[in-house]
Amino acid sequence: MKTAVVILNYNGAALMEEFLPSVVHSVNEMDAEVIVADNASTDSSLEFLKKNYPNVRVIALDKNYGFAEGYNKALAQVDAEYFVLLNSDVEVDAEWLKPLEFFMDNNPDVAACQPKILYQKNDNYFEYAGAAGGFIDKYGYPFCRGRIFNYVEPDVGQYDEQKDVFWSSGACLFIRKADYMNVGGLDGDFFAHMEEIDLCWRLKNRGRRIVCIPSSVVYHVGGGTLAQGNPRKTFLNFRNNLLMLYKNLPSSKVNRTLFIRMVLDGLAALLMLAKGDVQNFKSVYKAHTEFKALKKKFAEKREKEAAFADSSAPISEIYRHSIVAAYYIRGIKRFRNLNWK
């Protein structure tokens, strides 16, 4: 099999009922298969699949491993040249898969790619988690072509050119099996959030390219598991961002960058407290506490990745300035207005 489209599901029966039909229909007449990996759902997910999609392969995991390790466990059981990690709340165009597969077939130096991701509830706008390809700034803050912090741009074709990016969204990540396995897959210690950025960073440090292919379009609901502003989501994002920086930055930058990032996190937490958001304030504090506790465990991972980070050329898709300053001080809301010099 050439391409395996793998949907990781946890209690998503309603989402699959709405969105799985478009995915299954789209792989007709292709050397591709749709697979649902189930993270030990307690709803009617498995019954729904058995009744309505008996030909869709199901990989039933024994417990909820989270996004990262759930995919690792599932993909270890899949034999295909390409994997597509696809969220259960994504609707796809009939021809979405072909441009991605064609591009990867003809560009062996590319490890992974993503389509243009629009908001399923209003497809005039990009979707928050991925838009037209992801980037980070020098302090590790992620943003996208089409979305900086909470400002999401309307899609008027301004990002319709193919472009090398820093990370591809986990909502729809097309990746070579060889590259996925070569870097050890997603980091299961992340559980969820930032894991695809960490994966792409490891690929970039090894000289592999990541590209957005806007001729392919999908539509993502977003926030299907944890809504924006959820304290658990805040905790995972802040903790995992620090772990990602510690793990992947070159030795010459890691200590200074982590110090500045932790100061900025502290300021963000104080703003949350000033607004009366005590739960998210506590989540940031908990994230920093757990990051410090996990540093020893991550030291071996850092040693392995630093060997690649220290020897690789600077990554041009890392924004050399502060996206926080650009957005909040200079008022830059759109990707195309950023100064990359």
C-alpha positions as a Markdown table, in Angstrom:
| # | Residue | x | y | z |
|---|---|---|---|---|
| 1 | Met | 0.0 | 0.0 | 0.0 |
| 2 | Lys | 1.3 | 3.4 | -0.9 |
| 3 | Thr | -0.6 | 5.8 | 1.5 |
| 4 | Ala | -2.3 | 5.1 | 4.8 |
| 5 | Val | -4.7 | 7.7 | 6.1 |
| 6 | Val | -4.7 | 7.1 | 9.8 |
| 7 | Ile | -7.4 | 8.8 | 12.0 |
| 8 | Leu | -6.7 | 8.7 | 15.7 |
| 9 | Asn | -10.0 | 8.5 | 17.5 |
| 10 | Tyr | -11.0 | 9.0 | 21.2 |
| 11 | Asn | -14.8 | 9.1 | 21.9 |
| 12 | Gly | -15.3 | 10.7 | 18.5 |
| 13 | Ala | -18.3 | 8.7 | 17.2 |
| 14 | Ala | -20.2 | 11.9 | 16.3 |
| 15 | Leu | -17.2 | 13.4 | 14.5 |
| 16 | Met | -16.6 | 10.3 | 12.5 |
| 17 | Glu | -20.3 | 10.1 | 11.5 |
| 18 | Glu | -20.0 | 13.6 | 10.1 |
| 19 | Phe | -16.5 | 13.6 | 8.6 |
| 20 | Leu | -15.4 | 10.0 | 7.8 |
| 21 | Pro | -17.6 | 9.7 | 4.7 |
| 22 | Ser | -15.6 | 12.4 | 2.9 |
| 23 | Val | -12.3 | 10.7 | 3.8 |
| 24 | Val | -13.4 | 7.3 | 2.7 |
| 25 | His | -14.8 | 8.5 | -0.6 |
| 26 | Ser | -11.6 | 10.5 | -1.4 |
| 27 | Val | -9.4 | 7.4 | -1.5 |
| 28 | Asn | -11.5 | 5.5 | -4.0 |
| 29 | Glu | -9.4 | 4.4 | -7.0 |
| 30 | Met | -6.2 | 5.2 | -5.2 |
| 31 | Asp | -3.5 | 3.0 | -3.7 |
| 32 | Ala | -4.6 | 4.2 | -0.3 |
| 33 | Glu | -6.4 | 2.9 | 2.8 |
| 34 | Val | -8.3 | 4.7 | 5.6 |
| 35 | Ile | -7.5 | 3.3 | 9.1 |
| 36 | Val | -9.0 | 4.3 | 12.4 |
| 37 | Ala | -6.8 | 3.9 | 15.4 |
| 38 | Asp | -8.9 | 3.9 | 18.5 |
| 39 | Asn | -7.5 | 5.1 | 21.8 |
| 40 | Ala | -9.8 | 2.9 | 24.0 |
| 41 | Ser | -12.9 | 4.9 | 23.4 |
| 42 | Thr | -15.8 | 4.5 | 25.9 |
| 43 | Asp | -18.5 | 5.8 | 23.5 |
| 44 | Ser | -20.0 | 4.0 | 20.6 |
| 45 | Ser | -17.1 | 4.6 | 18.2 |
| 46 | Leu | -16.2 | 0.9 | 17.6 |
| 47 | Glu | -19.8 | -0.1 | 17.2 |
| 48 | Phe | -20.4 | 2.8 | 14.8 |
| 49 | Leu | -17.4 | 1.7 | 12.6 |
| 50 | Lys | -18.4 | -2.0 | 12.7 |
| 51 | Lys | -21.9 | -1.2 | 11.6 |
| 52 | Asn | -21.3 | 1.6 | 9.0 |
| 53 | Tyr | -17.7 | 1.0 | 7.8 |
| 54 | Pro | -17.0 | -2.7 | 8.1 |
| 55 | Asn | -14.3 | -2.3 | 5.4 |
| 56 | Val | -12.4 | 0.4 | 7.3 |
| 57 | Arg | -9.5 | -1.2 | 9.2 |
| 58 | Val | -9.6 | -0.5 | 13.0 |
| 59 | Ile | -6.6 | -0.6 | 15.2 |
| 60 | Ala | -8.0 | -0.9 | 18.8 |
| 61 | Leu | -5.5 | 0.3 | 21.4 |
| 62 | Asp | -5.7 | -1.0 | 25.0 |
| 63 | Lys | -5.8 | 2.4 | 26.6 |
| 64 | Asn | -5.8 | 6.2 | 25.8 |
| 65 | Tyr | -2.2 | 6.8 | 24.9 |
| 66 | Gly | -2.8 | 10.4 | 23.9 |
| 67 | Phe | -2.1 | 11.9 | 20.5 |
| 68 | Ala | 1.6 | 11.3 | 20.3 |
| 69 | Glu | 2.0 | 7.7 | 21.6 |
| 70 | Gly | -1.4 | 6.7 | 20.2 |
| 71 | Tyr | -0.1 | 7.4 | 16.8 |
| 72 | Asn | 3.2 | 5.7 | 17.5 |
| 73 | Lys | 1.5 | 2.5 | 18.6 |
| 74 | Ala | -0.9 | 2.5 | 15.6 |
| 75 | Leu | 1.6 | 3.4 | 12.9 |
| 76 | Ala | 3.9 | 0.6 | 14.1 |
| 77 | Gln | 1.2 | -1.7 | 12.8 |
| 78 | Val | 0.9 | 0.0 | 9.4 |
| 79 | Asp | 2.9 | -0.8 | 6.3 |
| 80 | Ala | 2.8 | 2.0 | 3.8 |
| 81 | Glu | 5.2 | 4.3 | 2.0 |
| 82 | Tyr | 3.4 | 7.4 | 3.3 |
| 83 | Phe | 1.4 | 8.1 | 6.5 |
| 84 | Val | -1.2 | 10.7 | 6.8 |
| 85 | Leu | -2.1 | 11.7 | 10.3 |
| 86 | Leu | -5.6 | 13.1 | 10.0 |
| 87 | Asn | -7.8 | 14.5 | 12.8 |
| 88 | Ser | -11.3 | 13.0 | 13.2 |
| 89 | Asp | -12.8 | 16.5 | 12.8 |
| 90 | Val | -11.4 | 17.1 | 9.3 |
| 91 | Glu | -13.6 | 17.2 | 6.1 |
| 92 | Val | -11.6 | 16.7 | 2.9 |
| 93 | Asp | -12.1 | 17.6 | -0.7 |
| 94 | Ala | -12.5 | 14.7 | -3.2 |
| 95 | Glu | -9.0 | 15.4 | -4.7 |
| 96 | Trp | -7.1 | 16.5 | -1.5 |
| 97 | Leu | -4.8 | 13.5 | -1.4 |
| 98 | Lys | -3.5 | 13.5 | -5.0 |
| 99 | Pro | -1.5 | 16.8 | -4.9 |
| 100 | Leu | 0.2 | 15.8 | -1.7 |
| 101 | Glu | 1.2 | 12.3 | -2.9 |
| 102 | Phe | 2.3 | 13.7 | -6.3 |
| 103 | Phe | 4.5 | 16.3 | -4.7 |
| 104 | Met | 6.1 | 13.8 | -2.3 |
| 105 | Asp | 6.8 | 11.4 | -5.2 |
| 106 | Asn | 8.7 | 14.0 | -7.0 |
| 107 | Asn | 10.6 | 15.6 | -4.1 |
| 108 | Pro | 12.5 | 13.0 | -2.2 |
| 109 | Asp | 14.3 | 15.6 | -0.1 |
| 110 | Val | 10.9 | 16.5 | 1.5 |
| 111 | Ala | 10.0 | 14.6 | 4.7 |
| 112 | Ala | 6.5 | 15.9 | 5.2 |
| 113 | Cys | 3.9 | 18.3 | 3.9 |
| 114 | Gln | 0.5 | 19.6 | 4.6 |
| 115 | Pro | -2.5 | 21.0 | 2.7 |
| 116 | Lys | -4.1 | 24.4 | 3.1 |
| 117 | Ile | -6.3 | 24.1 | 6.2 |
| 118 | Leu | -9.5 | 26.1 | 6.3 |
| 119 | Tyr | -12.0 | 26.5 | 9.0 |
| 120 | Gln | -14.8 | 24.0 | 8.5 |
| 121 | Lys | -17.5 | 26.2 | 10.0 |
| 122 | Asn | -16.5 | 29.2 | 7.8 |
| 123 | Asp | -14.2 | 28.2 | 4.9 |
| 124 | Asn | -13.5 | 31.9 | 4.0 |
| 125 | Tyr | -11.0 | 31.8 | 6.9 |
| 126 | Phe | -7.9 | 29.8 | 7.7 |
| 127 | Glu | -8.1 | 27.3 | 10.5 |
| 128 | Tyr | -6.1 | 28.1 | 13.7 |
| 129 | Ala | -4.1 | 24.9 | 13.9 |
| 130 | Gly | -2.1 | 24.9 | 10.7 |
| 131 | Ala | -3.6 | 27.3 | 8.2 |
| 132 | Ala | -1.1 | 27.5 | 5.3 |
| 133 | Gly | 1.9 | 26.1 | 7.2 |
| 134 | Gly | 3.6 | 26.6 | 10.5 |
| 135 | Phe | 6.6 | 28.5 | 11.8 |
| 136 | Ile | 8.2 | 29.4 | 15.2 |
| 137 | Asp | 10.0 | 32.5 | 16.4 |
| 138 | Lys | 13.4 | 32.4 | 18.1 |
| 139 | Tyr | 11.7 | 31.9 | 21.5 |
| 140 | Gly | 9.6 | 28.9 | 20.3 |
| 141 | Tyr | 6.2 | 30.6 | 19.8 |
| 142 | Pro | 4.4 | 28.9 | 17.0 |
| 143 | Phe | 2.4 | 30.8 | 14.3 |
| 144 | Cys | 1.2 | 30.1 | 10.8 |
| 145 | Arg | 0.8 | 31.6 | 7.3 |
| 146 | Gly | -2.7 | 32.8 | 8.0 |
| 147 | Arg | -2.7 | 32.9 | 11.8 |
| 148 | Ile | -0.6 | 34.8 | 14.4 |
| 149 | Phe | -1.7 | 34.2 | 18.0 |
| 150 | Asn | -5.5 | 34.6 | 18.0 |
| 151 | Tyr | -5.7 | 36.6 | 14.7 |
| 152 | Val | -6.9 | 34.4 | 11.9 |
| 153 | Glu | -6.8 | 35.8 | 8.4 |
| 154 | Pro | -9.5 | 35.3 | 5.7 |
| 155 | Asp | -8.2 | 33.2 | 2.8 |
| 156 | Val | -8.1 | 35.4 | -0.3 |
| 157 | Gly | -5.4 | 33.3 | -2.1 |
| 158 | Gln | -2.6 | 35.3 | -0.5 |
| 159 | Tyr | -0.8 | 32.1 | 0.6 |
| 160 | Asp | -1.5 | 29.8 | -2.4 |
| 161 | Glu | 2.1 | 29.3 | -3.4 |
| 162 | Gln | 4.0 | 26.2 | -2.3 |
| 163 | Lys | 6.3 | 27.1 | 0.5 |
| 164 | Asp | 8.9 | 25.5 | 2.8 |
| 165 | Val | 7.6 | 25.8 | 6.3 |
| 166 | Phe | 9.0 | 24.9 | 9.8 |
| 167 | Trp | 6.2 | 22.6 | 10.8 |
| 168 | Ser | 3.2 | 20.8 | 9.3 |
| 169 | Ser | 0.0 | 20.7 | 11.3 |
| 170 | Gly | -0.9 | 17.4 | 13.1 |
| 171 | Ala | -4.5 | 18.0 | 12.0 |
| 172 | Cys | -3.3 | 16.8 | 8.5 |
| 173 | Leu | 0.3 | 15.7 | 8.4 |
| 174 | Phe | 1.5 | 13.8 | 5.3 |
| 175 | Ile | 4.9 | 12.2 | 6.1 |
| 176 | Arg | 7.2 | 9.5 | 4.7 |
| 177 | Lys | 7.2 | 6.4 | 6.8 |
| 178 | Ala | 11.0 | 6.2 | 6.5 |
| 179 | Asp | 11.4 | 9.7 | 7.9 |
| 180 | Tyr | 8.8 | 9.2 | 10.7 |
| 181 | Met | 10.6 | 6.0 | 11.9 |
| 182 | Asn | 14.1 | 7.4 | 11.4 |
| 183 | Val | 13.5 | 10.1 | 14.0 |
| 184 | Gly | 11.6 | 7.9 | 16.4 |
| 185 | Gly | 8.1 | 9.2 | 15.6 |
| 186 | Leu | 6.2 | 11.5 | 17.8 |
| 187 | Asp | 7.5 | 12.0 | 21.4 |
| 188 | Gly | 5.1 | 10.1 | 23.6 |
| 189 | Asp | 6.1 | 12.1 | 26.6 |
| 190 | Phe | 4.4 | 15.1 | 25.1 |
| 191 | Phe | 1.0 | 13.3 | 25.3 |
| 192 | Ala | -0.6 | 15.9 | 23.1 |
| 193 | His | 0.1 | 19.4 | 21.8 |
| 194 | Met | 3.4 | 20.6 | 20.2 |
| 195 | Glu | 4.3 | 17.1 | 19.3 |
| 196 | Glu | 4.1 | 17.7 | 15.6 |
| 197 | Ile | 6.3 | 20.8 | 15.9 |
| 198 | Asp | 8.9 | 18.8 | 17.8 |
| 199 | Leu | 8.8 | 16.1 | 15.2 |
| 200 | Cys | 9.2 | 18.6 | 12.3 |
| 201 | Trp | 12.1 | 20.3 | 14.2 |
| 202 | Arg | 13.9 | 17.0 | 14.5 |
| 203 | Leu | 13.5 | 16.5 | 10.8 |
| 204 | Lys | 14.7 | 20.0 | 10.0 |
| 205 | Asn | 17.8 | 19.5 | 12.1 |
| 206 | Arg | 18.5 | 16.5 | 9.9 |
| 207 | Gly | 18.3 | 18.6 | 6.7 |
| 208 | Arg | 14.9 | 17.4 | 5.7 |
| 209 | Arg | 12.3 | 19.8 | 4.2 |
| 210 | Ile | 8.7 | 20.5 | 5.3 |
| 211 | Val | 6.4 | 22.0 | 2.7 |
| 212 | Cys | 2.8 | 23.4 | 2.5 |
| 213 | Ile | 0.9 | 22.4 | -0.7 |
| 214 | Pro | -2.1 | 24.8 | -1.0 |
| 215 | Ser | -3.5 | 23.1 | -4.1 |
| 216 | Ser | -4.7 | 20.5 | -1.6 |
| 217 | Val | -7.4 | 21.8 | 0.7 |
| 218 | Val | -9.1 | 20.3 | 3.9 |
| 219 | Tyr | -11.5 | 21.8 | 6.4 |
| 220 | His | -10.8 | 21.5 | 10.1 |
| 221 | Val | -13.2 | 22.1 | 13.0 |
| 222 | Gly | -10.5 | 22.4 | 15.6 |
| 223 | Gly | -10.8 | 22.2 | 19.4 |
| 224 | Gly | -12.6 | 18.9 | 19.2 |
| 225 | Thr | -10.7 | 17.5 | 22.2 |
| 226 | Leu | -9.7 | 20.5 | 24.3 |
| 227 | Ala | -11.1 | 23.9 | 23.5 |
| 228 | Gln | -8.8 | 27.0 | 23.4 |
| 229 | Gly | -8.4 | 28.3 | 27.0 |
| 230 | Asn | -8.9 | 25.0 | 28.6 |
| 231 | Pro | -6.5 | 24.7 | 31.6 |
| 232 | Arg | -5.3 | 21.3 | 30.6 |
| 233 | Lys | -4.5 | 22.6 | 27.1 |
| 234 | Thr | -2.7 | 25.6 | 28.6 |
| 235 | Phe | -0.6 | 23.2 | 30.7 |
| 236 | Leu | 0.3 | 21.0 | 27.9 |
| 237 | Asn | 1.2 | 23.8 | 25.5 |
| 238 | Phe | 3.4 | 25.6 | 28.0 |
| 239 | Arg | 5.1 | 22.5 | 29.3 |
| 240 | Asn | 5.7 | 20.9 | 25.9 |
| 241 | Asn | 7.0 | 24.2 | 24.4 |
| 242 | Leu | 9.7 | 24.3 | 27.0 |
| 243 | Leu | 10.5 | 20.6 | 26.5 |
| 244 | Met | 10.7 | 21.1 | 22.8 |
| 245 | Leu | 13.1 | 24.0 | 23.1 |
| 246 | Tyr | 15.3 | 22.2 | 25.6 |
| 247 | Lys | 15.4 | 19.1 | 23.3 |
| 248 | Asn | 16.0 | 20.7 | 19.9 |
| 249 | Leu | 17.9 | 24.0 | 20.3 |
| 250 | Pro | 21.7 | 24.1 | 19.6 |
| 251 | Ser | 23.9 | 24.2 | 22.7 |
| 252 | Ser | 24.9 | 27.8 | 22.0 |
| 253 | Lys | 21.3 | 29.0 | 22.4 |
| 254 | Val | 19.4 | 26.7 | 24.7 |
| 255 | Asn | 20.1 | 28.3 | 28.1 |
| 256 | Arg | 19.5 | 31.9 | 27.1 |
| 257 | Thr | 16.4 | 31.1 | 25.1 |
| 258 | Leu | 14.9 | 29.0 | 27.8 |
| 259 | Phe | 15.5 | 31.8 | 30.4 |
| 260 | Ile | 13.9 | 34.4 | 28.2 |
| 261 | Arg | 11.0 | 32.1 | 27.3 |
| 262 | Met | 10.3 | 31.3 | 31.0 |
| 263 | Val | 10.3 | 35.0 | 31.8 |
| 264 | Leu | 7.8 | 35.6 | 29.0 |
| 265 | Asp | 5.7 | 32.7 | 30.3 |
| 266 | Gly | 5.7 | 34.3 | 33.8 |
| 267 | Leu | 4.5 | 37.6 | 32.4 |
| 268 | Ala | 1.7 | 35.8 | 30.5 |
| 269 | Ala | 0.7 | 34.0 | 33.7 |
| 270 | Leu | 0.5 | 37.3 | 35.6 |
| 271 | Leu | -1.8 | 38.7 | 32.9 |
| 272 | Met | -4.0 | 35.7 | 33.3 |
| 273 | Leu | -4.1 | 36.3 | 37.0 |
| 274 | Ala | -4.9 | 40.0 | 36.5 |
| 275 | Lys | -7.9 | 39.0 | 34.4 |
| 276 | Gly | -9.1 | 36.6 | 37.1 |
| 277 | Asp | -8.2 | 33.5 | 35.2 |
| 278 | Val | -6.8 | 31.6 | 38.2 |
| 279 | Gln | -7.0 | 28.1 | 36.7 |
| 280 | Asn | -4.8 | 29.0 | 33.6 |
| 281 | Phe | -2.4 | 30.9 | 35.9 |
| 282 | Lys | -2.0 | 27.7 | 37.9 |
| 283 | Ser | -1.6 | 25.7 | 34.7 |
| 284 | Val | 1.4 | 27.8 | 33.6 |
| 285 | Tyr | 3.0 | 27.4 | 37.1 |
| 286 | Lys | 2.4 | 23.6 | 36.9 |
| 287 | Ala | 3.8 | 23.5 | 33.4 |
| 288 | His | 7.1 | 25.1 | 34.6 |
| 289 | Thr | 7.3 | 22.8 | 37.6 |
| 290 | Glu | 6.8 | 19.7 | 35.5 |
| 291 | Phe | 9.3 | 20.9 | 32.9 |
| 292 | Lys | 12.0 | 21.2 | 35.6 |
| 293 | Ala | 11.1 | 17.7 | 36.8 |
| 294 | Leu | 11.3 | 16.2 | 33.3 |
| 295 | Lys | 14.6 | 17.9 | 32.4 |
| 296 | Lys | 16.6 | 15.0 | 33.7 |
| 297 | Lys | 14.6 | 12.5 | 31.7 |
| 298 | Phe | 14.9 | 14.6 | 28.6 |
| 299 | Ala | 18.7 | 15.1 | 29.0 |
| 300 | Glu | 19.4 | 11.9 | 27.0 |
| 301 | Lys | 17.0 | 13.0 | 24.3 |
| 302 | Arg | 18.6 | 16.4 | 24.2 |
| 303 | Glu | 22.1 | 14.9 | 23.9 |
| 304 | Lys | 20.9 | 12.9 | 20.8 |
| 305 | Glu | 19.2 | 15.8 | 19.1 |
| 306 | Ala | 21.8 | 18.4 | 20.0 |
| 307 | Ala | 24.3 | 16.5 | 17.9 |
| 308 | Phe | 22.2 | 17.3 | 14.9 |
| 309 | Ala | 21.2 | 20.8 | 16.0 |
| 310 | Asp | 24.8 | 21.8 | 16.6 |
| 311 | Ser | 26.1 | 20.6 | 13.3 |
| 312 | Ser | 23.2 | 21.7 | 11.1 |
| 313 | Ala | 22.9 | 25.1 | 9.3 |
| 314 | Pro | 20.6 | 27.7 | 10.8 |
| 315 | Ile | 17.0 | 27.0 | 9.9 |
| 316 | Ser | 15.6 | 29.8 | 7.7 |
| 317 | Glu | 12.0 | 29.0 | 8.7 |
| 318 | Ile | 12.7 | 30.1 | 12.3 |
| 319 | Tyr | 11.7 | 33.7 | 12.6 |
| 320 | Arg | 14.8 | 35.5 | 13.9 |
| 321 | His | 12.8 | 38.1 | 15.8 |
| 322 | Ser | 10.1 | 38.0 | 18.6 |
| 323 | Ile | 6.6 | 37.3 | 17.3 |
| 324 | Val | 5.3 | 38.5 | 20.6 |
| 325 | Ala | 6.9 | 41.9 | 20.0 |
| 326 | Ala | 5.8 | 42.0 | 16.4 |
| 327 | Tyr | 2.2 | 41.2 | 17.3 |
| 328 | Tyr | 1.7 | 43.1 | 20.6 |
| 329 | Ile | 4.0 | 46.0 | 20.2 |
| 330 | Arg | 4.3 | 46.7 | 16.5 |
| 331 | Gly | 0.7 | 45.5 | 15.8 |
| 332 | Ile | 1.6 | 43.1 | 13.0 |
| 333 | Lys | -1.3 | 40.6 | 12.6 |
| 334 | Arg | -0.6 | 39.1 | 9.2 |
| 335 | Phe | 2.2 | 36.8 | 8.2 |
| 336 | Arg | 2.9 | 38.6 | 5.0 |
| 337 | Asn | 3.7 | 41.8 | 6.9 |
| 338 | Leu | 6.5 | 40.2 | 9.0 |
| 339 | Asn | 10.0 | 41.4 | 8.5 |
| 340 | Trp | 12.2 | 38.3 | 8.0 |
| 341 | Lys | 15.5 | 40.1 | 7.6 |
